[in-house]
Amino acid sequence: MEEIKPSNIEMKIKFNNLKISIGDNIFTHSIETQELIYSYLSGLTNIEIKAINIAYAHLGTSFNILKSGGYISWIKNKNH
């Protein structure tokens, strides 16, 4: 049986519930990448969430979660 993937609207709702400022550019990525980003963000501690929010506040639309050190480390550890 084929897995049903969430839509962009469903992903936006999930991201909004996280209360993390990361901008809307993540919705230009595939649903699979959005799901990975969501998994990463939903596992962050309160201090890590504050750091992400500060980074986004300072960098604005230049902020890219896929290039953040935390996300890159998380992906590497996830694949091992």
Protein Blocks (a to p, Z undefined) as FASTA:
>chain_A
ZZddddfklmmmmmmmnopaebjmlmmpcfklmmmmmmmmmmpcfklmmmmmmmmmmnmm
mpcfklpmklmmmmmmmmZZ
